[in-house]
Amino acid sequence: MLPRSNRLRRSSDVRAVYREGRVAYGRYVAVRWRPNCRPVSRFAFSVSRQVGKAVVRNRYRRRLREALRARLGRLVPGYDVVVRVLGGARGQRAADFAALATDLEAVLRKAGLLRCGCR
């Protein structure tokens, strides 16, 4: 579970990210971000009904939260971020945890929100 300080909870904040933020796309996820002038980055997750029914959408949310939680120490602070699951994650070739985590890391790195893993 993400710490409370890393959660983007107000819908007005999420709308501001969609309205003013920049976007980067991967195979399974899209990331929208904007600066927030805070000492931590905050995250929200969005999964469309096109991806599947509620059980499937919640599974994707849980997987993404866990993948992000494992990378919290490497995140650049000071951003509001909305992670959105794309339609390519569903179907017969549904994205498993490893594929989602890899794609999320690549998109965060592309967006400049993830420090490299080196010393």
Helices and strands as residue ranges (DSSP letters): G 4-6, H 11-20, E 22-25, E 29-35, E 42-47, H 54-69, G 72-74, E 79-85, G 87-89, H 97-111
